[in-house]
Structure formats: C-alpha cells, structure tokens
Amino acid sequence: MLSDFIAIFRRFARVLLASTAPGQLAAGFTIGMMIGIVPKTNLIALSLCVLLFSIRCNRGLGLATAALVSFAATLTDPFAHRLGAAVLG
C-alpha cells in the first residue's frame, strides 16, 4: 500500500520536473508569473493554467512561481494602489 503511494508520488514528481532545458524553464516561470498576477476567478487565469499544462515547459516551476507571485502580489497590492493613484492623479 505504501509502495503504491510512493510510486504514484514519484511518477507525479517526474512529470512535474521533466523539462529542464533553459527555454522550458523560462516558459514555466513566465506563465507562472502571469498566473500569479491575474485574478484567479476569470477565464484568463483558466486559459493560462491550460496553457501551462498543454505546452512543453517546466510545470513544477510554473506552479511554484504562481504561488509565490500570488502571495507577493497580495502583500504589495496596497503600495501598488497608492503608487498608481499618485501617478494618475
């Protein structure tokens, strides 16, 4: 039972970390950054997630980047709002 779970986990990790070429790493990072910036409740975010899993890129890096950028975006949102209001005002 435990060995079956470990085998599934290893297969999942192998799929996520398979693409290690520099272009594939950059594509995963870029798409993950775009996913992290856009609001998660719209069709653009869903389309970017489909794109991340349908092209040949590093999916693990894309998912990690999306999580980190989403966290950082919520922390910097008040500052970005004040900066944007100052620039436009």
N, C-alpha and C positions, 0 to 999 in steps of 0.2 A: 504494500500500500504506500509506504513512504517512498520507495524507489520509483513508483509510478508518478508521484507528485514531483519528485526531483527531476525525472525525465521530462515531464511537461514544462517545468520551470526552465530547464536547460535549453529546450527547444525554443521556448519563447524568448529567452535571452539571446540565443544565437540569431534569431530573426531580427531582433531589435538592433544588434550590434554588427550586422553583417557588412554593411557598406562603410569602408574605411578609406576610400580614395579622397583626396583633398576636395575635389569638386562635390562629392556626395556629402561630405561633412559640412561644407559651406551651404549647400542646398538645405540640408536638415536644420542647420542653425537659422538660416534666413526665414524659412517657412515657420519655424517655431517662434521666432521673434514676431512675425506678423500675427500669428495666432494669439500670442500673449498680449499684443497691443489692442486688437479689435475687441469689442464687446462680445461676450460668448453666447448671446441669445439671438443671433441673427444668422441669415443664410451665408454671409461671407465667412464667418467662423467655421461653419459646417463645410463649406466648399474648400477652405484651406486645410481642414482636417482630412477630407477626402483626398486632396492633392498630396498631402504628406504621406499618406499610406498607399497612394497609387503610383508614384514615381520612384525611381531608384535613388534614394537618399538615406541618410542615417536617421532612422525613426527614433531611436533612443535619445540622440542628441536633440532632435526636434521636440520631443515631448518634455525633456528636461528644460530646454530653453523656454518653451511655452509656459511652464510652471513658474520658472524664475522671473520671467518678464512680467507675467501676470501679477506676481507678488510685488515686484518693484513698481509696477505701474500704479497699484493701489496706494503705495506709500508716497509716491511723487505726485499724485493727482492734485492735491490742494496747491502745491507750489506751481505746478504747470498751469493751473487755472488762474492764479494770481498773475503769473508772468504773461499769459495770453491776454488777460484783461488789461494789463498795463501797456502791452504792445498795441493792442487795438484801440485803447481809449485815448 
